[in-house]
Amino acid sequence: MKRNTRTITVPATLDHLEALTGMVTEHLSAHEIPEKVAFEVDLAVDEACTNVIRYAYGPGGEGDVTVMCSIDPHEVRVCIMDQGVPFNPLNVKPPDLTGDVEDRAIGGLGVHLIRTLMDRVSYHYRQGKNILCMTKGLPIHPKDEKSDNL
């Protein structure tokens, strides 16, 4: 299988979150990506897109978000792009997961989840765009991959 890519661009609003995540889910399904990999990629994409929608354009700001999902024989790669305020999520400190939930700082769990679920995560700010790319390797024997989460 050669690299196969799908892209969607929509306004960065919660009303369009399902279209963004749905495109990725459908693309992974069409290429028979193992359900464990698909679940983890879908969850990371949902978290990353939600962050763009909530924070990229500031209160009352408007703009678009683009999601590009590429699949090749070895990996799934999803890049999320916006023209919002420059923000490198990789600079977010890992959350302190010790202690009681009530005592923990709010925020940072989505970025932590993305880092945990994906094999590689990169960020670049180029030509006025935030570009977050997340990569997940595909198993050598896909039939052996069942989701622990479903």
Secondary structure, DSSP 8 states (H G I E B T S, - for coil): ---EEEEEEEESSGGGHHHHHHHHHHHHHHTT--HHHHHHHHHHHHHHHHHIIIIIT-TT---EEEEEEEE-SSEEEEEEEE-SS---GGGS------S-GGGS-SS-HHHHHHHHH-SEEEEEEETTEEEEEEEEE--SSGGG---S--
